[in-house]
């Protein structure tokens, strides 16, 4: 191939300038296209328009966050990708027709769970099978200890600041650790409404700020933990829970090279392998969704358990494992920030965040989340887990459900921990909701 002319070489350099994964010239054309569709009426809410809009918005917010000195190391990219679009919707900077398009796509496509399925299946099939089960069993210890400690400290701080014991627990502390909005706050407030006769919508509005600000606090602290791990590398496994744990050797080589596939000598990954692994991930998700519909079992947890069984029994071939790992690398690198942008627009009402900006509630939320994470750090160290990675998993117990897990792990640069994060969010949240509703039925709220 002949050398390109200087003009062509210069153009190639311009085309290789990127905002995240978006080439800058393409992004400028895309911005003009979005503006034209908005001017003509309602932009389509299909996958084509959504890829462009969410890619531009998500990576623009992330690039801003990555370039602010001092704050870029504490997860500001994930925070801005989630909460800046929420504010832009509130301030009516984003056109209403565009907001409607994003919201419709986010609600109807269910691509949050496509993301979680690809991340969970890919990360589990890429883990060392020998230590997988041990890690799952061990994580319950710091998670349980953190929940108890956070409940005691959060309620104590709330009482000291005049919120009262019942209000502190039922309206602040329990919602933070209930597993998000759909799986946590809504079931909680339905139970509260049935037991008290109060309108469920009013109760939901009261607990939503705690859920959202608790998740924001966890994102900030997880970003700080990532920075701490850079300074003290002996405290972290960089996405592994315990010493001796490693990715599958062939997959680890790909991760170290920053590529989506292992070296050819260890078995390459084809487009068919990647597609087959994605079909596997979607199938496992749908099995979980069916069990949730039939027997009320939490679908993501069922999917997670099936993926663990496949790995533990060697039920997936090496080719499928490599394809799943490639999916994990693609979704974590290319889809995370667009997904967070969609969540910010469609599922993060700015008004609910602002409603909690009173000092006693803010301090109670912070005390709860800090105690949860600090206990996870300390207990993890005591039982032989990497304390930073353990603390990040326990932080997900205070996240905003699956969306919070994505933001927290993105801020911490530890997307490999998604399977353990789902345990903290789904199982931990379900236990918290159950125990809280039992307590509410006996005590009520005052």
Secondary structure, DSSP 8 states (H G I E B T S, - for coil): -----HHHHHHHHHHT-EETTEEHHHHHHHHHHHHHHHHHS----SHHHHHHHHHHHHHHHHHHHHTSTTTGGGTHHHHHHHHHHHHHHHTT-S-HHHHHHHHHHHHHH-HHHHHHHHHHHHHHHTB-HHHHHHHHHHHHHHHHHHHHHHHHHHHHHHHHTTS-HHHIIIIIIHHHTS-SIIIIIHHHHHHHHHHH---HHHHHHHHHHHHHHHHHHHHHHHHHHHHHHHH-GGG--SS-SBTT--B-HHHHHHHHHT-SS--GGG----HHHHHHHHHHHHHHHHHHHHHHHHH---HHHHHHHHHHHHHHTT-S-HHHHHHHHHHHHHIIIIIHHHHHHHHHHHH--HHHHHHT-SHHHHHHHHHHHHHHHHHHHHHHHHTTB-HHHHHHHHHGGGS-HHHHHHHHHHHHT-GGGHHHHHIIIIIHHHHHHHHHHHHHHHH---
